[in-house]
Amino acid sequence: QVQLMESGGGLVRPGGSLRLSCAASESIFSDSAISWFRQPPGKQRDLVAAISKNGRTTYVDAVKGRFTISRDNANNTAYLQMNSLNPEDTAVYYCNADQGIVGGFDYWGQGTLVTVSA
């Protein structure tokens, strides 16, 4: 079973930055779209950013211009650089690797908590 492991979460002050990492236990990233989702306390899990197999990126409006998603297929790692953080960014952040085909794989990490507070 492939495992995704997020890291890099923590407590940060408003206006600060964090970089989240998502590492896969096997070489799957070159065959995956990678997405970051987040789930604020008491709310549903929503998409934040995604990067396709060919590197095209998409972002939700709330994070455009502040967050950057990237991938390093050779090292089976994806990143989410988060700048200008605000309290509304507080959430558990999850990484997803989706092969995007019927019957293909769709893996989730266990999540990493980001808390933005003064």
GUVEX-190686 format. One record per residue (C-alpha): residue in one letter; x, y, z; residue number from 1. Coordinates in steps of 0.001 Angstrom, whole numbers, plus 524288, in hexadecimal, padded with zeros to 5 digits. Layout:
BEGIN
+----+-------+-------+-------+-----+
| aa |    xx |    yy |    zz |   i |
+----+-------+-------+-------+-----+
|  A |     X |     Y |     Z | NUM |
...
+----+-------+-------+-------+-----+
***
This chain:
BEGIN
+----+-------+-------+-------+-----+
| aa |    xx |    yy |    zz |   i |
+----+-------+-------+-------+-----+
|  Q | 80000 | 80000 | 80000 |   1 |
|  V | 8059B | 80D09 | 7FBE8 |   2 |
|  Q | 8069F | 81706 | 806BF |   3 |
|  L | 8067C | 825B2 | 805B1 |   4 |
|  M | 80C70 | 82D2A | 810E4 |   5 |
|  E | 80A43 | 83BAC | 812D1 |   6 |
|  S | 8135C | 843DD | 81AFA |   7 |
|  G | 81669 | 8520E | 81D9A |   8 |
|  G | 80A55 | 8562C | 824F0 |   9 |
|  G | 80AAB | 85DCA | 83180 |  10 |
|  L | 80762 | 86A75 | 83822 |  11 |
|  V | 80A4A | 876F7 | 830DF |  12 |
|  R | 806CE | 8852F | 83310 |  13 |
|  P | 7FE1E | 88C81 | 82984 |  14 |
|  G | 80629 | 89106 | 81E0A |  15 |
|  G | 80FAB | 885E8 | 81F8F |  16 |
|  S | 81355 | 87ACC | 81679 |  17 |
|  L | 813F1 | 86C19 | 816B3 |  18 |
|  R | 817BB | 861E8 | 80CD6 |  19 |
|  L | 81097 | 8550F | 80D2C |  20 |
|  S | 81677 | 848D0 | 80764 |  21 |
|  C | 80FF9 | 83C64 | 802C1 |  22 |
|  A | 818A1 | 83087 | 8010A |  23 |
|  A | 81456 | 823DF | 7FABA |  24 |
|  S | 819A7 | 816A9 | 7FEDC |  25 |
|  E | 81A3F | 81224 | 7F0B5 |  26 |
|  S | 81CC8 | 81864 | 7E38D |  27 |
|  I | 80F0D | 81C52 | 7DFDD |  28 |
|  F | 80FCE | 82AF9 | 7DE24 |  29 |
|  S | 813AB | 82AC3 | 7CFE1 |  30 |
|  D | 806C7 | 823E6 | 7CD18 |  31 |
|  S | 7FE66 | 82C67 | 7D601 |  32 |
|  A | 7F79E | 83934 | 7D725 |  33 |
|  I | 7FB32 | 83E8E | 7E481 |  34 |
|  S | 7F1DE | 846AB | 7EC7E |  35 |
|  W | 7F1B6 | 84D2F | 7F99E |  36 |
|  F | 7E50D | 84DCC | 80128 |  37 |
|  R | 7E214 | 853E0 | 80E35 |  38 |
|  Q | 7D7FA | 851D7 | 818A9 |  39 |
|  P | 7D5C6 | 85CD9 | 82267 |  40 |
|  P | 7D08A | 8592E | 82FC7 |  41 |
|  G | 7C25D | 85520 | 82ECE |  42 |
|  K | 7C1D4 | 856EA | 8201D |  43 |
|  Q | 7C2CE | 84E77 | 8141B |  44 |
|  R | 7CF2D | 84B15 | 80CC4 |  45 |
|  D | 7D126 | 853AE | 800D7 |  46 |
|  L | 7DAD8 | 854A1 | 7F5D7 |  47 |
|  V | 7E57A | 85EE6 | 7F745 |  48 |
|  A | 7EEAE | 85C9E | 7EBDA |  49 |
|  A | 7F1C8 | 85278 | 7E1AD |  50 |
|  I | 7FC95 | 84F6A | 7D81B |  51 |
|  S | 7FA49 | 846B4 | 7CC70 |  52 |
|  K | 80349 | 83C44 | 7C719 |  53 |
|  N | 8089E | 8461C | 7BD5F |  54 |
|  G | 80A88 | 850A3 | 7C79D |  55 |
|  R | 7FEA6 | 8592F | 7C589 |  56 |
|  T | 7FA66 | 85F60 | 7D24F |  57 |
|  T | 7ED48 | 863DE | 7D763 |  58 |
|  Y | 7E9A5 | 86AE7 | 7E3EA |  59 |
|  V | 7DD63 | 86EA2 | 7EAFD |  60 |
|  D | 7DB28 | 87D37 | 7EB4B |  61 |
|  A | 7DDBC | 87E2F | 7F9E6 |  62 |
|  V | 7EBFC | 87A53 | 7F84A |  63 |
|  K | 7EF7C | 87FBA | 7EAE4 |  64 |
|  G | 7FBAF | 887E5 | 7EB7E |  65 |
|  R | 7FF2F | 882B6 | 7F8F7 |  66 |
|  F | 800CD | 87404 | 7F740 |  67 |
|  T | 80932 | 86CBB | 7ED83 |  68 |
|  I | 80824 | 85E4A | 7EA95 |  69 |
|  S | 81395 | 85707 | 7E4AB |  70 |
|  R | 81845 | 8493F | 7E27E |  71 |
|  D | 8251C | 841DE | 7E1CF |  72 |
|  N | 82216 | 83518 | 7DB16 |  73 |
|  A | 82FFE | 8301D | 7DC26 |  74 |
|  N | 82F19 | 830C9 | 7EAEA |  75 |
|  N | 820BB | 82D27 | 7EBF0 |  76 |
|  T | 81DE2 | 839AE | 7F336 |  77 |
|  A | 8143B | 844B4 | 7F19D |  78 |
|  Y | 813FF | 851BE | 7F85B |  79 |
|  L | 80AC7 | 85C81 | 7FC2B |  80 |
|  Q | 81172 | 86967 | 7FEDE |  81 |
|  M | 80855 | 871E5 | 806D0 |  82 |
|  N | 80B12 | 8805E | 80892 |  83 |
|  S | 803AB | 88B7F | 80ED4 |  84 |
|  L | 7FC46 | 8820C | 81754 |  85 |
|  N | 7F040 | 88699 | 81E85 |  86 |
|  P | 7E7BF | 88047 | 828FE |  87 |
|  E | 7DE27 | 87BA5 | 81E9B |  88 |
|  D | 7E8DB | 872A8 | 8198B |  89 |
|  T | 7E885 | 86AE5 | 8262B |  90 |
|  A | 7E541 | 85CE8 | 8229B |  91 |
|  V | 7EA32 | 84F23 | 8213F |  92 |
|  Y | 7F0B4 | 84E62 | 813F7 |  93 |
|  Y | 7F01E | 841C6 | 80C37 |  94 |
|  C | 7F7A9 | 83D32 | 80070 |  95 |
|  N | 7F134 | 83528 | 7F5D3 |  96 |
|  A | 7F723 | 82D96 | 7EA86 |  97 |
|  D | 7ED50 | 829B2 | 7E031 |  98 |
|  Q | 7F0A2 | 821C8 | 7D434 |  99 |
|  G | 7E482 | 8273C | 7CDCA | 100 |
|  I | 7DFD9 | 81B18 | 7C6C3 | 101 |
|  V | 7D4FA | 81173 | 7C974 | 102 |
|  G | 7DA3A | 80754 | 7D2BC | 103 |
|  G | 7E679 | 80F1D | 7D506 | 104 |
|  F | 7EC4B | 8128D | 7E205 | 105 |
|  D | 7E7D2 | 81DA3 | 7EABA | 106 |
|  Y | 7EFF7 | 81F55 | 7F6EF | 107 |
|  W | 7EEAD | 8287F | 80283 | 108 |
|  G | 7F804 | 82C69 | 80D11 | 109 |
|  Q | 7F49C | 82D34 | 81B6A | 110 |
|  G | 7F4E4 | 83C07 | 81BC8 | 111 |
|  T | 7FD0B | 84666 | 8224D | 112 |
|  L | 7F785 | 85125 | 82AE1 | 113 |
|  V | 7F9FB | 85F53 | 827AB | 114 |
|  T | 7F61D | 8693C | 831EB | 115 |
|  V | 7F6F3 | 877B2 | 82EFF | 116 |
|  S | 7F5B2 | 87F99 | 83B58 | 117 |
|  A | 7FBCA | 88B0E | 84235 | 118 |
+----+-------+-------+-------+-----+
***
